[in-house]
């Protein structure tokens, strides 16, 4: 099993989402002999925002790109190659102001490329990143699961499905900023869900 772990918290290793993703990755590695882990930390190695220059590079034929454009596209190519090579993805997705982090959005914008990770056909869009198991570790300061404010799960399910990754499982840790008791309960719940995920 080739595992790709994406950490997207601005706090990097200090974040609950990172810590729980690490626990899940370790359990998967221990339960699948010979598995390999690739770690992409978007806090320590952030991907650039999708801007006009980046779009221009992507829309320019490879043989006509400038050195700067080629370097820009190569960064995106590297992220796509990591996803293509992975059998399993672990995405650590903390909630920032009711949405995903800018770091995670930049990663999604980099891997969502027409003709490479999805295509449009006679029957509409078709995701090309198929056959993968995805775990999304959702951490929040408050409690949002099953409410209108829980927009991240729907967004991640939609965008990952669009790219062909329809086998998505969510692991929740909530109430993390609502006092010690709620934090402990939230972490404990996440550990229980991790155990079920790898069982």
C-alpha positions as CSV (number, residue, x, y, z in Angstrom):
1,X,0.0,0.0,0.0
2,X,1.3,3.4,-0.9
3,X,-0.1,6.0,1.5
4,X,-0.1,9.8,0.9
5,X,-0.7,12.0,3.9
6,X,-1.6,15.6,3.4
7,X,-1.2,17.9,6.4
8,X,-2.9,21.3,5.9
9,X,-3.0,23.0,9.2
10,X,-1.0,26.3,9.5
11,X,0.2,24.9,12.9
12,X,1.9,21.9,11.1
13,X,2.9,19.3,13.7
14,X,1.2,21.1,16.6
15,X,-2.2,20.7,15.1
16,X,-4.8,18.1,16.3
17,X,-5.5,17.3,12.7
18,X,-1.9,16.4,12.1
19,X,-1.6,14.3,15.2
20,X,-4.7,12.3,14.4
21,X,-3.6,11.9,10.8
22,X,-0.3,10.6,12.1
23,X,-2.1,8.0,14.3
24,X,-4.1,6.8,11.3
25,X,-1.1,6.6,9.1
26,X,0.8,4.6,11.7
27,X,-2.0,2.1,12.1
28,X,-2.3,1.6,8.4
29,X,1.4,1.1,8.0
30,X,1.4,-1.4,10.9
31,X,-1.5,-3.4,9.5
32,X,-0.2,-3.5,5.9
33,X,3.3,-5.0,5.7
34,X,5.5,-3.3,3.2
35,X,3.4,-0.2,3.0
36,X,5.1,3.2,2.3
37,X,4.2,6.6,3.4
38,X,4.7,9.9,1.5
39,X,4.1,13.0,3.7
40,X,3.2,16.3,2.2
41,X,3.1,19.1,4.9
42,X,1.5,22.1,3.3
43,X,2.5,24.4,6.2
44,X,6.2,23.8,5.9
45,X,6.1,23.4,2.1
46,X,3.0,25.4,0.9
47,X,1.9,25.3,-2.7
48,X,1.5,28.7,-4.4
49,X,-2.0,30.1,-4.9
50,X,-3.5,29.7,-8.3
51,X,-3.0,33.1,-9.9
52,X,-3.0,34.5,-13.5
53,X,0.6,33.6,-14.1
54,X,0.0,30.0,-13.0
55,X,-3.1,29.7,-15.2
56,X,-1.1,31.2,-18.1
57,X,1.6,28.5,-17.6
58,X,-1.0,25.7,-17.6
59,X,-2.6,27.0,-20.7
60,X,0.6,27.3,-22.6
61,X,1.8,24.3,-24.6
62,X,4.7,22.5,-22.9
63,X,7.2,23.3,-25.7
64,X,6.3,27.0,-25.6
65,X,6.6,27.5,-21.9
66,X,9.2,29.9,-20.4
67,X,11.6,28.5,-17.8
68,X,9.5,30.1,-15.1
69,X,6.3,28.7,-16.5
70,X,7.8,25.2,-16.8
71,X,8.9,25.4,-13.1
72,X,5.4,26.5,-12.1
73,X,3.8,23.6,-13.9
74,X,6.4,21.2,-12.5
75,X,5.3,22.0,-8.9
76,X,1.7,21.0,-9.8
77,X,2.9,17.9,-11.7
78,X,4.8,16.7,-8.6
79,X,1.6,17.0,-6.4
80,X,-0.5,15.1,-9.1
81,X,2.2,12.4,-9.3
82,X,2.0,11.8,-5.6
83,X,-1.8,11.3,-5.7
84,X,-1.6,9.1,-8.8
85,X,0.9,6.9,-7.1
86,X,-1.1,6.6,-3.9
87,X,-3.5,3.7,-3.1
88,X,-4.7,5.5,0.1
89,X,-4.9,9.2,1.0
90,X,-5.1,10.7,4.4
91,X,-6.1,14.3,4.4
92,X,-5.9,16.3,7.6
93,X,-8.5,19.0,7.2
94,X,-9.0,21.4,10.2
95,X,-11.8,23.9,10.0
96,X,-10.8,27.5,9.7
97,X,-13.6,30.0,9.7
98,X,-16.1,27.3,8.6
99,X,-14.0,26.2,5.6
100,X,-10.8,24.4,4.7
101,X,-7.5,26.0,5.1
102,X,-6.0,28.1,2.3
103,X,-3.1,25.6,2.2
104,X,-5.5,22.7,1.4
105,X,-7.4,24.8,-1.2
106,X,-4.2,25.6,-3.0
107,X,-3.4,21.8,-3.1
108,X,-6.8,21.0,-4.5
109,X,-6.4,23.7,-7.1
110,X,-3.1,22.2,-8.1
111,X,-4.2,18.6,-8.5
112,X,-7.5,19.4,-10.2
113,X,-6.4,19.6,-13.8
114,X,-8.5,19.0,-16.9
115,X,-7.1,16.3,-19.1
116,X,-4.9,14.9,-16.3
117,X,-7.0,14.2,-13.2
118,X,-10.4,14.7,-14.8
119,X,-11.9,15.1,-18.2
120,X,-15.1,16.1,-19.9
121,X,-16.7,13.6,-22.2
122,X,-20.1,13.0,-23.9
123,X,-21.6,12.1,-20.6
124,X,-20.1,15.0,-18.6
125,X,-17.1,15.1,-16.3
126,X,-15.1,12.0,-15.5
127,X,-12.7,11.7,-12.6
128,X,-9.4,10.0,-13.5
129,X,-8.0,9.4,-10.0
130,X,-9.9,6.2,-9.4
131,X,-9.4,3.2,-7.2
132,X,-8.3,5.0,-4.1
133,X,-9.3,5.0,-0.5
134,X,-9.5,8.4,1.1
135,X,-9.6,9.3,4.8
136,X,-10.4,12.9,5.7
137,X,-9.6,13.8,9.3
138,X,-11.9,16.7,10.3
139,X,-11.0,18.7,13.4
140,X,-13.0,21.7,14.7
141,X,-13.0,23.9,17.7
142,X,-16.8,23.7,17.9
143,X,-19.4,21.1,17.1
144,X,-20.7,21.1,13.6
145,X,-21.2,17.5,12.5
146,X,-24.6,17.0,10.9
147,X,-25.5,20.7,10.9
148,X,-25.7,23.4,8.2
149,X,-22.3,24.7,9.2
150,X,-20.6,21.4,8.4
151,X,-19.8,22.5,4.9
152,X,-16.3,20.9,4.7
153,X,-17.5,17.3,4.5
154,X,-19.8,18.0,1.6
155,X,-17.2,20.1,-0.2
156,X,-14.4,17.4,0.2
157,X,-16.8,14.6,-0.9
158,X,-17.8,16.6,-4.0
159,X,-14.3,17.7,-5.1
160,X,-12.7,14.3,-4.4
161,X,-15.6,12.6,-6.2
162,X,-15.2,14.9,-9.1
163,X,-11.6,13.7,-9.4
164,X,-12.6,10.1,-9.3
165,X,-12.1,9.4,-5.6
166,X,-15.5,8.3,-4.4
167,X,-14.5,6.0,-1.6
168,X,-14.2,8.7,1.1
169,X,-14.4,8.2,4.9
170,X,-14.5,11.0,7.4
171,X,-13.1,11.0,10.9
172,X,-14.3,13.7,13.2
173,X,-12.7,15.4,16.3
174,X,-15.0,18.2,17.5
175,X,-15.4,20.5,20.5
176,X,-11.6,20.9,20.7
177,X,-11.8,24.5,21.9
178,X,-14.8,24.0,24.2
179,X,-12.9,23.1,27.4
180,X,-10.8,20.2,28.6
181,X,-13.7,17.7,28.9
182,X,-15.1,18.4,25.4
183,X,-11.6,18.3,23.9
184,X,-10.9,14.9,25.6
185,X,-14.2,13.6,24.4
186,X,-13.6,14.8,20.8
187,X,-10.1,13.2,20.6
188,X,-11.4,10.0,22.1
189,X,-14.2,9.9,19.5
190,X,-11.7,10.4,16.7
191,X,-9.5,7.6,18.0
192,X,-12.5,5.3,18.1
193,X,-13.4,6.2,14.5
194,X,-9.8,5.6,13.4
195,X,-9.9,2.1,15.0
196,X,-13.1,1.4,13.0
197,X,-11.6,2.7,9.8
198,X,-8.6,0.4,9.9
199,X,-10.4,-2.6,11.3
